[in-house]
Amino acid sequence: MDRLESMEVFVRAVDLGSFAAAAAALDLSGPMVGKHVRFLEERLGVRLLNRTTRRQSLTDFGRAYYERCRMVLAEAQAADALAADQLSEPRGKLRVTMPAHFGRHCVTPILLELARRYPTLELDLSLSDRFADLVEDGLDLAIRTGTLDDRAGIIARRVARQPMIVCASPSYIERFGRPLQLEDIAGHQAIIYRRLGQALQPWLFPRDDGSVAEIAPAGRLRLDDLDAIADAATDGMGLAWLPYWLVRHRVEAGTLVRLLPDQADYLYDCHALWLQTPHLPLKVRLTVDALAARLPKLTS
């Protein structure tokens, strides 16, 4: 007899409480259900069920074996679904949350391209710096930047790294000079990113020994919008610590100057997060793969 089929019959008999109920659900005869269970018991050399004319109950081993059978059957179903995915296109609603700036400039263009490629895929995107909950908000995918919290039941895959640079305008450098090393930052005005109700975020710089230096620069300008910080830096209001992808065109045009060229850039991680599941839906898997393939080119 087929072992996987016998496992399915055994699990159904336990779930429904009797051979007769399992037989009706599986369109089998009662004796055939019994044959499947006996096949497993004879193969294993251990009794799985204690059976009387009125009731049945799992043995201690039968209970442990039942749990394992459920896991095996779930994985088999996931494998079948995976094969089915290869013959189909992603479809249905894809719900994604992402940081506002990073999402607008880097993530959304990739997702829009997926939507153009697959007409049966719907996008429901949230661009917000609020940390949404995958379960409570009914999300398929979350894009996060920075350090992640370790949460049970969540799978994370790094899909990009963002180099962070210190920059200033030529007019600022002409008036106040340029910092030549990290210690010089303390003597300059800085334009600081700060979210409402949160502590000031330090500027991070990797050291040669693998540790990270944290610098809390002084500044009278605090903004929660990265584009506004880049604008203020371009206007000569101070130093800014920003993702390179955000100011690349300004640096290339000469309206901002990249400072501390001998200092290694801090690489801000970007992760895709989803709920742990036996079978990752095709729409989520294709999205994560697309982000991992294209984001590094946009953020380097």
C-alpha positions in Angstrom: 0.0 0.0 0.0 1.1 3.6 -0.5 2.6 4.9 2.7 1.6 8.5 2.2 -2.0 7.5 1.4 -2.1 5.3 4.5 -0.8 8.3 6.6 -3.6 10.4 5.2 -6.2 7.8 6.1 -4.8 7.4 9.6 -4.8 11.1 10.3 -8.4 11.4 9.0 -9.5 8.5 11.2 -8.0 10.2 14.2 -9.4 13.7 13.3 -12.9 12.3 12.7 -12.9 9.9 15.6 -13.8 6.6 13.8 -13.0 4.4 10.8 -16.6 4.8 9.6 -16.4 8.6 9.5 -13.0 8.5 7.8 -14.4 6.0 5.2 -17.3 8.3 4.4 -15.0 11.4 4.1 -12.5 9.6 1.9 -15.0 7.6 -0.1 -13.5 4.3 1.1 -15.0 1.2 2.7 -14.7 0.8 6.5 -12.5 -2.4 6.1 -10.2 -0.5 3.7 -9.6 2.2 6.3 -8.7 -0.5 8.8 -6.3 -2.1 6.2 -4.4 1.3 5.9 -4.0 1.6 9.6 -2.9 -2.0 10.0 -0.4 -1.5 7.2 1.2 1.3 9.1 1.2 -0.6 12.4 2.8 -3.7 10.7 5.4 -1.6 8.9 6.3 0.2 12.1 5.9 -2.8 14.4 4.0 -0.6 16.9 0.3 -0.2 17.7 -1.0 3.2 16.8 -4.6 2.9 18.0 -6.4 1.1 20.9 -9.6 -0.1 19.3 -12.8 -1.5 20.9 -16.2 -2.1 19.4 -17.3 1.3 20.8 -14.3 3.6 20.7 -10.8 4.1 19.6 -7.9 6.0 21.2 -4.3 6.8 20.3 -1.5 5.0 22.0 1.4 7.2 23.3 3.4 6.3 20.2 0.3 6.8 18.0 -0.1 10.3 19.3 3.5 11.3 18.4 3.2 9.5 15.1 0.0 11.3 14.3 1.6 14.7 14.8 4.5 13.8 12.5 2.1 12.5 9.9 0.3 15.8 9.9 3.6 17.6 9.3 4.5 15.2 6.5 1.2 15.7 4.8 1.3 19.5 5.1 4.8 19.4 3.4 3.5 17.1 0.7 0.6 19.5 0.0 3.0 22.4 -0.1 5.2 20.6 -2.6 2.2 19.9 -4.8 1.2 23.6 -4.6 4.7 24.6 -5.5 4.6 22.5 -8.6 1.2 24.0 -9.5 2.7 27.5 -9.1 5.2 26.8 -11.8 2.4 26.4 -14.3 0.5 29.5 -13.3 1.0 33.3 -12.9 0.9 35.2 -9.6 -2.6 36.4 -9.0 -4.8 38.1 -6.4 -4.0 41.0 -4.1 -0.5 41.5 -2.8 -0.5 43.7 0.3 2.9 45.3 1.1 4.0 47.9 3.6 7.3 49.8 3.2 9.1 52.9 4.5 7.9 56.0 2.7 11.0 57.3 1.0 12.7 54.0 0.3 9.4 52.6 -0.9 8.6 55.5 -3.2 12.0 55.7 -4.8 13.2 52.1 -4.8 10.6 49.5 -4.0 7.5 50.8 -5.8 9.0 51.0 -9.3 9.9 47.3 -9.0 6.4 46.3 -7.8 4.8 48.4 -10.6 6.9 46.5 -13.1 5.7 43.2 -11.7 2.1 44.4 -12.0 2.7 45.3 -15.7 4.2 41.9 -16.3 1.4 40.0 -14.6 -2.1 41.4 -15.3 -3.8 39.1 -12.7 -1.7 40.6 -9.9 -3.3 43.3 -7.8 -1.2 45.7 -5.6 -2.2 47.2 -2.3 0.7 49.2 -1.1 1.2 51.2 2.0 4.1 53.8 2.1 4.6 54.7 5.7 7.3 54.8 8.4 4.8 53.2 10.8 5.7 49.7 11.7 2.7 47.7 10.6 1.9 44.3 12.0 1.8 41.5 9.4 -0.9 39.6 11.1 -3.1 42.4 12.5 -2.9 44.4 9.3 -3.4 41.4 7.0 -0.2 42.0 5.1 1.6 39.6 2.7 5.0 41.4 2.9 6.8 44.1 4.8 9.9 45.9 3.7 12.1 47.1 6.6 15.3 49.0 6.8 17.8 49.0 9.7 18.1 46.5 12.5 15.3 43.9 12.9 13.6 42.7 16.0 13.7 38.9 16.5 10.1 37.8 16.2 8.9 34.2 16.2 7.0 33.1 13.1 8.5 35.8 10.9 10.9 35.0 8.0 13.3 37.7 6.9 15.5 37.9 3.8 18.0 40.7 3.2 17.3 42.2 -0.3 19.6 45.2 -0.4 22.1 47.3 1.6 22.1 51.1 1.5 25.4 52.9 1.8 25.1 56.0 4.0 27.3 59.0 3.2 28.0 62.4 4.8 27.5 65.3 2.4 27.3 69.0 2.3 27.0 71.8 -0.3 30.0 73.6 -1.9 28.7 76.8 -0.3 28.8 75.3 3.2 32.3 73.9 2.7 33.5 77.3 1.5 32.2 79.0 4.6 32.9 76.4 7.3 35.5 74.0 5.8 35.2 70.3 5.4 35.5 67.5 8.1 38.5 65.3 7.4 37.8 62.7 10.0 34.9 61.5 12.2 36.0 63.6 15.2 35.7 66.8 13.1 31.9 66.3 12.7 31.4 67.6 16.2 32.6 71.0 15.1 30.0 71.4 12.3 26.3 72.0 12.1 24.3 69.0 11.1 20.8 68.5 9.6 19.3 65.7 11.7 16.6 63.1 10.8 14.1 62.7 13.6 10.7 61.0 13.7 8.1 62.6 16.0 8.2 61.1 19.5 11.5 59.2 18.9 15.0 59.8 20.0 17.6 61.3 17.7 19.2 58.7 15.5 23.0 58.7 15.7 25.1 58.6 12.6 26.8 55.2 12.2 30.3 54.5 10.8 32.0 51.1 10.6 35.4 50.8 12.3 38.3 48.6 11.1 37.8 46.2 14.0 34.2 45.4 12.9 32.5 47.6 15.6 30.4 50.6 14.7 31.1 54.1 15.8 28.0 56.2 16.8 28.1 59.9 16.5 25.4 62.3 17.7 26.1 65.5 15.8 24.9 68.9 16.9 22.3 70.7 14.8 19.5 73.2 15.0 17.5 71.6 12.1 15.6 68.4 12.7 13.3 67.0 10.0 11.5 63.7 9.5 11.6 63.9 5.7 14.8 62.7 3.9 14.1 64.8 0.8 13.8 67.9 2.9 17.1 67.1 4.6 18.7 66.8 1.2 17.2 70.1 0.1 18.4 71.8 3.3 21.9 70.4 2.8 21.9 71.6 -0.8 21.0 75.1 0.5 24.1 75.1 2.6 22.5 74.6 6.0 24.8 71.9 7.3 26.1 68.4 7.0 23.7 65.5 6.2 24.0 61.8 6.6 21.8 60.2 3.9 21.5 57.1 1.7 23.7 57.5 -1.3 20.9 56.5 -3.7 18.8 59.5 -2.5 21.5 62.1 -3.3 23.4 60.4 -6.1 22.2 62.8 -8.7 23.0 65.8 -6.6 26.5 64.5 -6.0 27.0 63.8 -9.7 25.7 67.3 -10.5 28.0 68.9 -7.9 25.2 70.5 -5.8 26.3 68.2 -2.9 29.8 67.0 -2.1 30.5 63.6 -0.6 32.7 64.0 2.5 35.0 61.7 4.4 36.0 59.7 1.3 38.5 57.6 3.2 35.8 56.5 5.8 34.0 53.3 4.9 30.2 53.7 4.4 27.8 52.3 6.9 25.6 49.8 5.0 21.9 50.0 6.1 20.3 46.6 5.6 16.9 46.3 3.9 14.9 43.2 4.5 11.7 41.6 3.2 9.6 40.0 5.9 6.7 37.6 5.7 4.9 35.1 7.9 6.3 31.6 8.2 4.2 29.2 6.2 4.6 25.7 4.8 4.0 27.1 1.3 5.1 30.6 0.3 2.5 31.9 -2.2 3.9 32.5 -5.7 3.0 36.2 -5.7 5.2 36.7 -2.5 8.1 34.5 -3.7 8.3 36.3 -7.1 8.1 39.7 -5.4 10.9 38.9 -3.0 13.1 37.5 -5.7 12.5 40.6 -7.9 13.4 42.9 -5.0 16.6 40.9 -4.2 17.6 41.0 -7.9 16.9 44.7 -8.6 17.2 46.6 -5.4 21.0 46.3 -5.0 21.4 48.1 -8.3 19.2 50.9 -7.2 20.8 51.4 -3.8 24.5 51.0 -4.5 
